[in-house]
Structures are given as C-alpha cells and as structure tokens.
Amino acid sequence: MDYQKIKRVVIAGGGTAGWMAAASLAKLLGKNLDISLIESDDIPTVGVGEATIPTMLTLHELLGINEREFMAEVNGTFKLGIAFESWRDVGKDYIHSFGFTGKDCWAAGFQHFWLKGQQLGIAKDFGQYCAELLAAQQNRFAVMPKGGLNYAYHIDAGRYAGFLRRLAEKHNAKRIEGKIVSVNLHNETGFIESLTLASGKVIEGDLFIDCSGFRGLLIEQALHTGYDDWSHWLPCDSAIAVQTESVGPPIPYTRSIARESGWQWRIPLQTRVGNGLVFCSRYMSDDEGIQQLLDNIEGKPINEPRVIKFLTGTRRKHWNKNCIAMGLSSGFIEPLESTSIHLIQRSITRLMQMFPYDGIRQPDVNEFNTQMHAEIINIRDFIVLHYHVTERTDSPFWRFCRSMDIPDSLRHRIELFKQTGRVFKVPTELFGENSWTQVMLGQGLMPEQYHPIVNMMSDDELKNFLNGIDQTANNLVKQLPQHQEFINHYCKASAM
Ligand SMILES: Cc1cc2nc3c(=O)[nH]c(=O)nc-3n(C[C@H](O)[C@H](O)[C@H](O)COP(=O)(O)OP(=O)(O)OC[C@H]3O[C@@H](n4cnc5c(N)ncnc54)[C@H](O)[C@@H]3O)c2cc1C
C-alpha cells in the first residue's frame, strides 16, 4: 500500500489552539516540515481561556520559553488553584489547590489520617495541610527551585496568541491571512487535499489541523465526524464574558463562585480582571445573565459583555482521515477546571509522539483517538462531580444537578470514596488522587470509614504527625513575599 509522506502541515485557525500548534510543531519538528497557518482577521477568536493548570509549564519548558519574558508579555499572574465558593452550599467555600495535601503512606492516602484526626477533634481543615492552599489564602507567592510550589498561570488570551505567533514565525511557520471558503476533498479517499480562500487562493497540504473553533470547519463541516453531546451531564450551554479594571492587587488563584443557575469566574491579570458567567439557558436568559454578571463585578467594565454559546461534549474522533481537531473544534467540556488549553497541549504532544512522516497509518489514528477519548472522559467525570455532589437546593438548576443521572464511572468513584475513603487515578488521567479528594471533601462528601493502618499510630503520634505537616507548610509559606510584590520584581507587565 502507498502512503503519502507528510511534509506540508496546514493549520486552519489562529486562536490559542492554532498558534500553540504552530509554535510547537515549528520549534520541535519544523526542520522536517512546511507549516502554514491560515487565519481570518474578519473572524474573531473566542477571546476567553485565561486560566491554566500546571501542565502548561511542561510545554513551555519544551518550547524553551523564558517565564519572566512570557509573564511580562501576557500580563500574567500566578495561579495556585481555584476557590470554589458556594458550590457545596451557599456560603460554604473550599479551594482546589495544585499542591499536595499532607503526606501519604504506602497503603493509604493522607485523607485517612485526616479523617481519624477529625473524629478525635485534633485535625484542622483538610486544606490547611497544603502549602499552596495556605499561600493562596495569604496572597503569597514565589517561584522556588523544583519541589517548591506547584503553580500555573492566568494569562491574557490575545497576548498569548501573539506571543506564540512570534515564536512560530521565528521558526519559519508561515501565516496566511484569509477566509477559508471551501474544504476540498479527494474524490475516492475523502482525505482533505486543499483549502480555498475567499481570494481564490488554494492552499494544499498533506496534514490539516482544524483549529477553527466551535464551527469545526474541517473536522465537522467537511468530514462530518459527529459529536457526542454531554449536555445531559453538563447542562451549562452559555457564557457571558466581560473584562474589568483591577481594584486591588491580584490574588494567586482563580475564583469560581456558584450562582443561581451556573457559576461566575474571576481571573485576575496584572492590570485587569477577566470575569464571566457560565449558565444554563433552560434556567436563565442571556439578559438575566448579563445583569447578574454586571451586578457581581468589582471594577469598572472595560468592554461590552459578550455572549458565547456552546454545547458540552466531544468530537467522536479527534483525528479523522488526514485532519486532527484541536481546541474548540474538537469539543468543549466547560471551563470550570481550566482544562481546555491543557487538552490542546495533549493533542499537540500526542501528535508529535505519533507524527506520521511516512504516511498516515490507521492504527496510529485509532490509538490517538482512544487515548484522547480516555483522557477527556476522566476530565468530564471530574467536572460533573462538582455539579452533582452539592447540598444546594435553592434553585431549579441546583436541584436538577443534584438529581441528574451521572456516568457510571463517576458513580463508582463517588461510592468508593463515600464507603471507604479511597480514591484512584487512572494512569493517563490528568487529575490525581489529591484533586479528587479535595473536591469530594469540599463538596461535602464525607467517607464512612478510614483505613485501619491509621490505627497503627497512637492518638498522640497522629497528633504529632498532623502538627508536623501543619508546621512545615506554615513555615514555608511565611517566608514567601506577597504575590504582587513578587510580580513587581520578577515579571511586571510590559506597557499595553
Ligand atoms: C466561556 C469560556 C471560557 C473558557 N475559559 C477557559 C479557561 O479558563 N482555561 C482554558 O484552558 N480554556 C478555557 N476555554 C477554552 C479556550 O478558550 C479555548 O480552548 C482556546 O481559546 C482555544 O480556542 P480555539 O483556538 O480552538 O478557537 P478560537 O479562539 O475560536 O479560534 C478560531 C480561529 O479560527 C479562525 N477561523 C474560523 N473560521 C475561519 C475561516 N472560515 N477562515 C479562516 N479562519 C477561520 C478564526 O479567525 C480564529 O483565528 C474557555 C472557553 C469558553 C467558551
């Protein structure tokens, strides 16, 4: 069988996904490829997506990005986790931090020790045994040598795309301005041969990366790949975004505040704040949403509120024929745990690991799709957990979420934790045991028992064990500067 060698890579779309793909492929595989990116000045990017998770640091390390320059350029602040306010119930808050809580032993996670400590009345709140969480609460931060704080970034999405564009162009990726008006398929194979622009110009390629956003210009409109709709588990389908002036120093975490029919985000940048409301249109109209958001922002708005509609779910195949969908064209879970940019990064690194220089082989395609699917399903379950395990009964939306059907895989995790205190991580899964534990406890799910290995410690030993962790975390955090102070000397934003 003849396989067409892959030399010309065409990326359709220049949002975060497009430029991340262009910069990564150009920098890391560029010598062997011709990379072009088509974007249209007439079609705006989605313009949100400003909270990230720690895996972004790994990609940046691969790309040789200097953190200080990057942060100054993207108006960035540091992120130690997400505060979930009123998610368990109105007025009940917790933080899902990026750090590690306490110390595990080989047989049992820290939560088992903490549970017994709680029963004896000698344990503080679960999160108090985590340095990142304490630092977030005290508004402190510093980049420390490896093994220090685990962190991510808040970034300006537009500036990030610009930053990546320069990196991509430096490594010879070619930008083509123009609106794609048709996707031309091979008569027999159905593979994409070229894209026609409004100017009449035809761009040929061997491999096409669809980064065209929700519209899925190549993967769906041309290849009809199909979409798994998850809105019965993740019913929010609308968002309103607005930027405001900063009213104080930036905090080192994202705020997610549960509201009557969804939740509100606050993402602090150095000189402004990104705000948004995610909600379910069955329970709230766009006008009501806009009003609710404007009633709950702190600084003066600096742009008009913008409504964004979406359908939660995933494309049935992320790689179909010679097209790979990345970013919103591949699906959207929802932004609660800031996982979309991470998934773009996973598609890029996976593609590079399986790059089909000598032609596209179906087993590679199948493996890529299987791995992406498994990863996304676990993230989906983690997000559904936040909505479903809640004590809120104050609105039709929350009553629906409490009583809605959930995936069997999630039901199993919830029951396991409830009955035994145990959590597990699937090998390729993004969120580890500590994330699941923080959110399950934070949402009010209390295990019925702890592991008997804890009873090997006397009550006094357990007290000393807990106090030791508490002191170590507090000693570390009290040496840290205030977040703003650290930014000022490390990566102050360049002029807008
Ligand atoms: C409400 C909301 C909040 C979010 N928050 C987060 C978050 O906090 N963290 C996170 O990780 N992710 C978040 N996301 C997801 C994140 O915004 C996206 O994953 C990311 O911005 C990538 O978008 P994209 O590049 O796929 O699409 P887009 O930004 O929509 O870019 C599409 C590109 O395609 C081009 N294009 C489209 N059609 C054509 C055409 N015919 N011809 C030529 N060019 C074309 C456009 O010009 C544009 O350049 C959020 C998403 C939403 C909706």
The ligand as an SDF file (V2000), in Angstrom:
LIG
                    3D

 53 58  0  0  0  0  0  0  0  0999 V2000
  -16.6290   30.7260   28.2260 C   0  0  0  0  0  0  0  0  0  0  0  0
  -15.3260   30.0440   28.0110 C   0  0  0  0  0  0  0  0  0  0  0  0
  -14.3260   30.1410   28.9840 C   0  0  0  0  0  0  0  0  0  0  0  0
  -13.1190   29.4550   28.8100 C   0  0  0  0  0  0  0  0  0  0  0  0
  -12.1720   29.5100   29.7860 N   0  0  0  0  0  0  0  0  0  0  0  0
  -11.0550   28.7510   29.6740 C   0  0  0  0  0  0  0  0  0  0  0  0
  -10.0710   28.7440   30.6720 C   0  0  0  0  0  0  0  0  0  0  0  0
  -10.1490   29.4640   31.6630 O   0  0  0  0  0  0  0  0  0  0  0  0
   -8.9970   27.9410   30.5100 N   0  0  0  0  0  0  0  0  0  0  0  0
   -8.8490   27.1440   29.4110 C   0  0  0  0  0  0  0  0  0  0  0  0
   -7.8800   26.3830   29.3380 O   0  0  0  0  0  0  0  0  0  0  0  0
   -9.7320   27.2050   28.4130 N   0  0  0  0  0  0  0  0  0  0  0  0
  -10.8300   27.9590   28.5120 C   0  0  0  0  0  0  0  0  0  0  0  0
  -11.7210   27.9950   27.4990 N   0  0  0  0  0  0  0  0  0  0  0  0
  -11.4040   27.3230   26.2400 C   0  0  0  0  0  0  0  0  0  0  0  0
  -10.4250   28.1940   25.4530 C   0  0  0  0  0  0  0  0  0  0  0  0
  -10.9880   29.4620   25.2580 O   0  0  0  0  0  0  0  0  0  0  0  0
  -10.1120   27.5590   24.1090 C   0  0  0  0  0  0  0  0  0  0  0  0
   -9.7100   26.2330   24.3000 O   0  0  0  0  0  0  0  0  0  0  0  0
   -8.9860   28.2930   23.4290 C   0  0  0  0  0  0  0  0  0  0  0  0
   -9.2160   29.6630   23.3850 O   0  0  0  0  0  0  0  0  0  0  0  0
   -8.7860   27.7670   22.0300 C   0  0  0  0  0  0  0  0  0  0  0  0
   -9.7470   28.2500   21.1390 O   0  0  0  0  0  0  0  0  0  0  0  0
   -9.5590   27.8900   19.6010 P   0  0  0  0  0  0  0  0  0  0  0  0
   -8.2320   28.3710   19.1730 O   0  0  0  0  0  0  0  0  0  0  0  0
   -9.8740   26.4610   19.4400 O   0  0  0  0  0  0  0  0  0  0  0  0
  -10.7250   28.7030   18.8680 O   0  0  0  0  0  0  0  0  0  0  0  0
  -10.9050   30.2630   18.5480 P   0  0  0  0  0  0  0  0  0  0  0  0
  -10.2700   31.1350   19.5630 O   0  0  0  0  0  0  0  0  0  0  0  0
  -12.3610   30.4460   18.2950 O   0  0  0  0  0  0  0  0  0  0  0  0
  -10.1070   30.4930   17.2000 O   0  0  0  0  0  0  0  0  0  0  0  0
  -10.6450   30.1240   15.9500 C   0  0  0  0  0  0  0  0  0  0  0  0
   -9.7460   30.6450   14.8450 C   0  0  0  0  0  0  0  0  0  0  0  0
  -10.2190   30.1250   13.6200 O   0  0  0  0  0  0  0  0  0  0  0  0
  -10.2500   31.1560   12.6730 C   0  0  0  0  0  0  0  0  0  0  0  0
  -11.2730   30.8400   11.6750 N   0  0  0  0  0  0  0  0  0  0  0  0
  -12.5120   30.3760   11.8710 C   0  0  0  0  0  0  0  0  0  0  0  0
  -13.1770   30.2150   10.7070 N   0  0  0  0  0  0  0  0  0  0  0  0
  -12.3020   30.5800    9.7400 C   0  0  0  0  0  0  0  0  0  0  0  0
  -12.3750   30.6480    8.3300 C   0  0  0  0  0  0  0  0  0  0  0  0
  -13.5000   30.3460    7.6480 N   0  0  0  0  0  0  0  0  0  0  0  0
  -11.2890   31.0800    7.6620 N   0  0  0  0  0  0  0  0  0  0  0  0
  -10.1490   31.4070    8.2990 C   0  0  0  0  0  0  0  0  0  0  0  0
  -10.0230   31.3600    9.6440 N   0  0  0  0  0  0  0  0  0  0  0  0
  -11.0900   30.9610   10.3560 C   0  0  0  0  0  0  0  0  0  0  0  0
  -10.5620   32.4200   13.4470 C   0  0  0  0  0  0  0  0  0  0  0  0
  -10.1670   33.5800   12.7650 O   0  0  0  0  0  0  0  0  0  0  0  0
   -9.7220   32.1570   14.7050 C   0  0  0  0  0  0  0  0  0  0  0  0
   -8.4000   32.5790   14.4610 O   0  0  0  0  0  0  0  0  0  0  0  0
  -12.9090   28.7040   27.6340 C   0  0  0  0  0  0  0  0  0  0  0  0
  -13.8930   28.6570   26.6360 C   0  0  0  0  0  0  0  0  0  0  0  0
  -15.0930   29.3180   26.8230 C   0  0  0  0  0  0  0  0  0  0  0  0
  -16.1360   29.2480   25.7610 C   0  0  0  0  0  0  0  0  0  0  0  0
  1  2  1  0
  2  3  1  0
  2 52  2  0
  3  4  2  0
  4  5  1  0
  4 50  1  0
  5  6  2  0
  6  7  1  0
  6 13  1  0
  7  8  2  0
  7  9  1  0
  9 10  1  0
 10 11  2  0
 10 12  1  0
 12 13  2  0
 13 14  1  0
 14 15  1  0
 14 50  1  0
 15 16  1  0
 16 17  1  0
 16 18  1  0
 18 19  1  0
 18 20  1  0
 20 21  1  0
 20 22  1  0
 22 23  1  0
 23 24  1  0
 24 25  2  0
 24 26  1  0
 24 27  1  0
 27 28  1  0
 28 29  2  0
 28 30  1  0
 28 31  1  0
 31 32  1  0
 32 33  1  0
 33 34  1  0
 33 48  1  0
 34 35  1  0
 35 36  1  0
 35 46  1  0
 36 37  1  0
 36 45  1  0
 37 38  2  0
 38 39  1  0
 39 40  1  0
 39 45  2  0
 40 41  1  0
 40 42  2  0
 42 43  1  0
 43 44  2  0
 44 45  1  0
 46 47  1  0
 46 48  1  0
 48 49  1  0
 50 51  2  0
 51 52  1  0
 52 53  1  0
M  END
$$$$
